[in-house]
């Protein structure tokens, strides 16, 4: 007897939508997303799409209508609940557009809970297009099968960030002048955390002193080499996820590896 094909197939398109999903409740997908499904992916009635609403999780849906202007999909089966995201905030120094695009994309893929762009004295850029940045974050989350979107904040100046800091959250500081080895520091300070990384020109001395003076700051070293701003943000985030985040679990949240703390 031939095997029954998996449903939804692994090739099914995957999108975030802005309406709550529920079994049997048809969803209208419009605009660029409808064009992508109908014209790029050639979706037709009866085909499967996977939708996420950033609330209830991930759903297998069946298309009932498809045109370049509107695609109607009906949720049939909830595949996964919304994931528990590690409580990690990336406070990344604002970079030039293409370099910060990479930070947004990779931070989303790596599993951060919140991205806080920070304007510093040596920042080349001082603005961020929120709609464009949001689109990058959503596309990255779709690509890596996240069921929860990272929160994306508007840029703030470093002094504003420090004044409003949550006193319960460890503030790791990727200081090019050195600090405790990052892996050891991450293991020694479990729990909610954040990481501050610098802009193209690095931190100036006043900024470095202000961060180090903060009672929750823990300066860390990312090794013997000077890293670009985007490299530091991505590498340190990956290291935290491996040491203190959820890299010891599979995509359904089941623990596979015990990470020493």
Secondary structure, DSSP 8 states (H G I E B T S, - for coil): ------SS-TTSEEEE-SS---TT-EEEEEHHHHHIIIIIS---TT-EEEEE-SSS-EEEEEEEEE-SSEEEEEEEEEEE-------EEEEEE---HHHHHHHHHHHHHHT-SEEEEEE-TT-S-----HHHHHHHHHHHHHHTT-SS--EEEEEEEHHHHHHT--TTSEEEEE-TT--EEHHHHHHHS-SSEEEEE--TT---HHHHHHHHHSTTEEEEE--SS---HHHHHHHHHHHHHHHTSSTTB-TTS-B------
